[in-house]
Amino acid sequence: MTTGLTQITIKLNGQPRQFTVSGEETLLHVLRERAGLTGAKKGCDLGECGACTVILDGRAVNSCCVFAVQADGRSVETIEGLGSPEHPHPLQQAFIDAGAIQCGFCTPGMIMAAKALLDCNPRPSREEVRQAMSGNLCRCTGYAKIEKAIMMAADVIVKYAERGEG
């Protein structure tokens, strides 16, 4: 008799983690309920709002639409893997400085989508920022402050890289 369970290993925020998952279990569920990482939020559960955005092998994905078994052997980055209260990631600091945070529900997904963009394109145009963020919805701040925060963070990240601190 088969239980339908599979053992997977994920490189989660740089650390290998093993989970036993069912075939229909989502990556979002594993992150929140098994790993205790609640930064990725369950919003629409349809891949429409971006609240559950994480970075999977360098690409922003809606973790509610990825089966956990699909993440086996892959790298997953969540908001918990960025910065710390004492030393926030430049994106986290820029969101604070630009006033791009209101209720905070969408913020982790926004930051992870922005990080995926800046990791592959450190000097995006405003249009590229808008395109990269088009899958992330915010009901509080509007998008001008979010766009401003991403552009601010891009400047900081580029300066760090130029000084060899990146």
MARLUMMAR-264826 format. One record per residue (C-alpha): x, y, z. Coordinates in steps of 0.2 Angstrom, whole numbers. Layout:
BEGIN
<site xx="X" yy="Y" zz="Z"/>
...
***
This chain:
BEGIN
<site xx="0" yy="0" zz="0"/>
<site xx="7" yy="17" zz="-5"/>
<site xx="4" yy="33" zz="6"/>
<site xx="7" yy="45" zz="-8"/>
<site xx="20" yy="54" zz="1"/>
<site xx="37" yy="59" zz="-6"/>
<site xx="53" yy="65" zz="3"/>
<site xx="60" yy="81" zz="-4"/>
<site xx="75" yy="91" zz="-1"/>
<site xx="75" yy="110" zz="-4"/>
<site xx="89" yy="123" zz="-2"/>
<site xx="79" yy="135" zz="9"/>
<site xx="87" yy="152" zz="11"/>
<site xx="104" yy="144" zz="9"/>
<site xx="101" yy="129" zz="20"/>
<site xx="96" yy="111" zz="15"/>
<site xx="79" yy="106" zz="22"/>
<site xx="70" yy="90" zz="20"/>
<site xx="51" yy="87" zz="20"/>
<site xx="39" yy="73" zz="18"/>
<site xx="25" yy="80" zz="7"/>
<site xx="10" yy="74" zz="-2"/>
<site xx="8" yy="76" zz="-21"/>
<site xx="-5" yy="90" zz="-20"/>
<site xx="4" yy="100" zz="-6"/>
<site xx="9" yy="117" zz="-12"/>
<site xx="26" yy="125" zz="-9"/>
<site xx="17" yy="139" zz="0"/>
<site xx="9" yy="126" zz="12"/>
<site xx="26" yy="118" zz="16"/>
<site xx="34" yy="135" zz="19"/>
<site xx="21" yy="141" zz="31"/>
<site xx="15" yy="125" zz="40"/>
<site xx="31" yy="114" zz="39"/>
<site xx="45" yy="127" zz="39"/>
<site xx="37" yy="140" zz="50"/>
<site xx="41" yy="154" zz="37"/>
<site xx="25" yy="164" zz="37"/>
<site xx="32" yy="179" zz="26"/>
<site xx="24" yy="172" zz="10"/>
<site xx="5" yy="175" zz="13"/>
<site xx="-10" yy="165" zz="7"/>
<site xx="-20" yy="178" zz="-3"/>
<site xx="-30" yy="173" zz="-17"/>
<site xx="-23" yy="155" zz="-18"/>
<site xx="-24" yy="156" zz="-37"/>
<site xx="-8" yy="165" zz="-42"/>
<site xx="-16" yy="181" zz="-45"/>
<site xx="-11" yy="192" zz="-31"/>
<site xx="8" yy="189" zz="-28"/>
<site xx="6" yy="189" zz="-9"/>
<site xx="15" yy="171" zz="-9"/>
<site xx="29" yy="176" zz="-20"/>
<site xx="46" yy="168" zz="-17"/>
<site xx="61" yy="165" zz="-27"/>
<site xx="63" yy="148" zz="-35"/>
<site xx="80" yy="145" zz="-43"/>
<site xx="82" yy="164" zz="-46"/>
<site xx="65" yy="167" zz="-53"/>
<site xx="50" yy="175" zz="-44"/>
<site xx="35" yy="162" zz="-43"/>
<site xx="18" yy="161" zz="-34"/>
<site xx="22" yy="148" zz="-21"/>
<site xx="3" yy="144" zz="-20"/>
<site xx="4" yy="137" zz="-38"/>
<site xx="20" yy="127" zz="-36"/>
<site xx="18" yy="109" zz="-30"/>
<site xx="31" yy="106" zz="-16"/>
<site xx="37" yy="91" zz="-26"/>
<site xx="42" yy="102" zz="-40"/>
<site xx="54" yy="111" zz="-28"/>
<site xx="64" yy="95" zz="-24"/>
<site xx="82" yy="98" zz="-27"/>
<site xx="80" yy="117" zz="-30"/>
<site xx="84" yy="133" zz="-21"/>
<site xx="70" yy="143" zz="-13"/>
<site xx="72" yy="161" zz="-6"/>
<site xx="59" yy="168" zz="6"/>
<site xx="58" yy="185" zz="14"/>
<site xx="65" yy="177" zz="30"/>
<site xx="81" yy="174" zz="21"/>
<site xx="84" yy="193" zz="18"/>
<site xx="92" yy="205" zz="30"/>
<site xx="88" yy="206" zz="48"/>
<site xx="80" yy="219" zz="59"/>
<site xx="98" yy="225" zz="63"/>
<site xx="104" yy="224" zz="45"/>
<site xx="89" yy="225" zz="33"/>
<site xx="92" yy="221" zz="15"/>
<site xx="93" yy="237" zz="4"/>
<site xx="75" yy="233" zz="-3"/>
<site xx="68" yy="231" zz="14"/>
<site xx="76" yy="248" zz="20"/>
<site xx="70" yy="256" zz="4"/>
<site xx="52" yy="250" zz="6"/>
<site xx="53" yy="258" zz="24"/>
<site xx="62" yy="274" zz="18"/>
<site xx="50" yy="277" zz="3"/>
<site xx="34" yy="273" zz="14"/>
<site xx="30" yy="259" zz="3"/>
<site xx="23" yy="249" zz="17"/>
<site xx="5" yy="251" zz="24"/>
<site xx="-3" yy="235" zz="31"/>
<site xx="12" yy="224" zz="26"/>
<site xx="2" yy="210" zz="19"/>
<site xx="9" yy="211" zz="1"/>
<site xx="26" yy="218" zz="6"/>
<site xx="35" yy="201" zz="7"/>
<site xx="29" yy="196" zz="-10"/>
<site xx="33" yy="213" zz="-17"/>
<site xx="51" yy="213" zz="-10"/>
<site xx="54" yy="195" zz="-17"/>
<site xx="48" yy="200" zz="-34"/>
<site xx="58" yy="215" zz="-34"/>
<site xx="74" yy="205" zz="-28"/>
<site xx="72" yy="193" zz="-42"/>
<site xx="71" yy="208" zz="-54"/>
<site xx="86" yy="216" zz="-47"/>
<site xx="96" yy="200" zz="-46"/>
<site xx="95" yy="198" zz="-64"/>
<site xx="94" yy="217" zz="-69"/>
<site xx="102" yy="228" zz="-57"/>
<site xx="98" yy="244" zz="-67"/>
<site xx="80" yy="242" zz="-72"/>
<site xx="70" yy="255" zz="-81"/>
<site xx="54" yy="261" zz="-73"/>
<site xx="44" yy="251" zz="-86"/>
<site xx="54" yy="236" zz="-82"/>
<site xx="50" yy="238" zz="-63"/>
<site xx="32" yy="240" zz="-68"/>
<site xx="32" yy="224" zz="-78"/>
<site xx="41" yy="214" zz="-65"/>
<site xx="29" yy="219" zz="-52"/>
<site xx="13" yy="217" zz="-62"/>
<site xx="9" yy="201" zz="-54"/>
<site xx="9" yy="208" zz="-36"/>
<site xx="-6" yy="218" zz="-30"/>
<site xx="-7" yy="231" zz="-16"/>
<site xx="-23" yy="237" zz="-9"/>
<site xx="-16" yy="251" zz="2"/>
<site xx="-1" yy="261" zz="-4"/>
<site xx="-4" yy="262" zz="-23"/>
<site xx="11" yy="258" zz="-33"/>
<site xx="21" yy="274" zz="-35"/>
<site xx="30" yy="272" zz="-18"/>
<site xx="33" yy="254" zz="-22"/>
<site xx="41" yy="259" zz="-38"/>
<site xx="51" yy="272" zz="-30"/>
<site xx="57" yy="260" zz="-16"/>
<site xx="63" yy="248" zz="-30"/>
<site xx="73" yy="261" zz="-39"/>
<site xx="81" yy="267" zz="-23"/>
<site xx="86" yy="250" zz="-19"/>
<site xx="93" yy="247" zz="-36"/>
<site xx="104" yy="263" zz="-34"/>
<site xx="110" yy="256" zz="-17"/>
<site xx="114" yy="238" zz="-23"/>
<site xx="123" yy="245" zz="-38"/>
<site xx="134" yy="256" zz="-27"/>
<site xx="138" yy="241" zz="-16"/>
<site xx="143" yy="231" zz="-31"/>
<site xx="154" yy="245" zz="-38"/>
<site xx="163" yy="245" zz="-21"/>
<site xx="164" yy="226" zz="-20"/>
<site xx="152" yy="225" zz="-6"/>
<site xx="138" yy="216" zz="-15"/>
***
